[in-house]
């Protein structure tokens, strides 16, 4: 009788351990999904910030009364640096999201790529560099 009681106790603790493990995995998946959603929102916000910088640069180019002074050139160089940093951040976020998806689902996104619209910073026709003249915008 004592052996049966010990065996039942081991089975009950094993079932409890399995339930706790399943519960932990479900909670971990919820956290991963939440993190992926936040990365998506952040990527959209970064893209909107890039669009704002592009719009500001176009408005600067359209104003004929503005002279290209040294100060303006420095300002545009700073905007170009910000655009480059934005591209780097967007690429980093994409790589982080890809790694999270690999951990969550165990599948590389290169093996099964999900169709995603490109960021504006990745579109060659809209790409600005430090060598871009203000008249070209």
C-alpha positions as CSV (number, residue, x, y, z in Angstrom):
1,X,0.0,0.0,0.0
2,X,2.9,2.4,0.8
3,X,4.4,1.8,-2.7
4,X,1.1,2.7,-4.4
5,X,0.9,5.9,-2.4
6,X,4.4,7.0,-3.4
7,X,3.7,6.2,-7.0
8,X,0.5,8.2,-7.0
9,X,2.4,11.1,-5.4
10,X,5.0,11.0,-8.1
11,X,2.3,11.0,-10.8
12,X,0.5,13.9,-9.2
13,X,3.7,16.0,-8.9
14,X,4.7,15.1,-12.5
15,X,1.3,16.2,-13.8
16,X,1.6,19.4,-11.7
17,X,5.0,20.0,-13.2
18,X,3.7,19.5,-16.7
19,X,0.8,21.9,-16.0
20,X,3.2,24.5,-14.7
21,X,5.5,24.1,-17.7
22,X,2.6,24.5,-20.1
23,X,1.4,27.5,-18.3
24,X,4.9,29.1,-18.3
25,X,5.3,28.4,-22.0
26,X,1.9,30.0,-22.8
27,X,2.8,33.0,-20.7
28,X,6.2,33.3,-22.5
29,X,4.4,33.1,-25.9
30,X,2.1,35.9,-24.8
31,X,5.2,38.0,-23.8
32,X,6.8,37.3,-27.2
33,X,3.7,38.2,-29.1
34,X,3.4,41.4,-27.1
35,X,7.1,42.2,-27.8
36,X,6.7,41.6,-31.5
37,X,3.6,43.9,-31.7
38,X,5.5,46.6,-29.9
39,X,8.4,46.2,-32.3
40,X,6.0,46.6,-35.2
41,X,4.5,49.7,-33.7
42,X,8.0,51.2,-33.1
43,X,8.9,50.4,-36.7
44,X,5.8,52.3,-37.9
45,X,6.7,55.2,-35.6
46,X,10.2,55.3,-36.9
47,X,8.9,55.2,-40.5
48,X,6.6,58.2,-39.7
49,X,9.5,60.1,-38.3
50,X,11.5,59.5,-41.5
51,X,8.5,60.7,-43.5
52,X,8.4,63.9,-41.4
53,X,12.1,64.5,-42.0
54,X,11.6,64.0,-45.7
55,X,8.7,66.4,-45.7
56,X,10.7,69.0,-43.8
57,X,13.6,68.7,-46.3
58,X,11.2,69.1,-49.3
59,X,9.7,72.2,-47.7
60,X,13.2,73.7,-47.2
61,X,13.9,73.0,-50.8
62,X,10.7,74.7,-52.0
63,X,11.3,78.0,-50.3
64,X,13.3,80.2,-52.7
65,X,13.9,82.9,-50.1
66,X,16.1,80.6,-48.1
67,X,19.7,80.9,-49.0
68,X,22.1,77.9,-48.7
69,X,24.2,79.3,-45.9
70,X,26.8,77.3,-44.0
71,X,24.3,76.9,-41.1
72,X,21.7,75.4,-43.4
73,X,24.2,73.0,-44.8
74,X,25.1,71.9,-41.3
75,X,21.5,71.4,-40.5
76,X,20.9,69.3,-43.6
77,X,24.0,67.3,-42.8
78,X,22.5,66.6,-39.3
79,X,19.2,65.5,-40.9
80,X,21.1,63.2,-43.2
81,X,22.9,61.7,-40.2
82,X,19.5,61.2,-38.5
83,X,18.2,59.5,-41.6
84,X,21.2,57.1,-41.7
85,X,20.7,56.4,-38.0
86,X,17.0,55.8,-38.7
87,X,17.9,53.2,-41.3
88,X,20.2,51.5,-38.9
89,X,17.5,51.4,-36.2
90,X,15.0,50.0,-38.7
91,X,17.4,47.3,-39.8
92,X,18.2,46.4,-36.2
93,X,14.5,46.2,-35.3
94,X,13.8,44.0,-38.3
95,X,16.7,41.7,-37.3
96,X,15.4,41.6,-33.7
97,X,11.9,40.7,-34.9
98,X,13.3,38.0,-37.2
99,X,15.2,36.5,-34.3
100,X,12.2,36.6,-32.0
101,X,10.1,34.9,-34.7
102,X,12.7,32.2,-35.0
103,X,12.7,31.6,-31.3
104,X,8.9,31.6,-31.1
105,X,8.2,29.5,-34.1
106,X,11.5,27.8,-34.8
107,X,11.4,28.7,-38.4
108,X,13.8,31.1,-40.1
109,X,12.0,33.9,-42.0
110,X,14.4,33.4,-44.9
111,X,12.9,29.9,-45.4
112,X,9.3,31.2,-45.2
113,X,9.4,35.0,-45.8
114,X,6.3,36.9,-44.9
115,X,5.4,39.6,-47.4
116,X,6.1,43.0,-45.8
117,X,6.0,46.4,-47.4
118,X,9.5,48.0,-47.6
119,X,10.3,50.9,-45.3
120,X,10.6,54.3,-47.1
121,X,14.3,54.3,-46.1
122,X,14.7,51.1,-48.1
123,X,13.1,52.4,-51.3
124,X,16.0,53.6,-53.6
125,X,13.9,56.3,-55.3
126,X,13.3,58.1,-52.0
127,X,16.6,57.5,-50.3
128,X,18.5,60.6,-49.2
129,X,22.2,60.7,-48.5
130,X,24.6,63.3,-47.3
131,X,25.6,64.0,-50.9
132,X,22.0,64.8,-51.9
133,X,21.7,68.4,-52.9
134,X,18.7,70.3,-51.6
135,X,17.6,71.2,-55.1
136,X,17.2,67.5,-55.9
137,X,14.6,66.9,-53.2
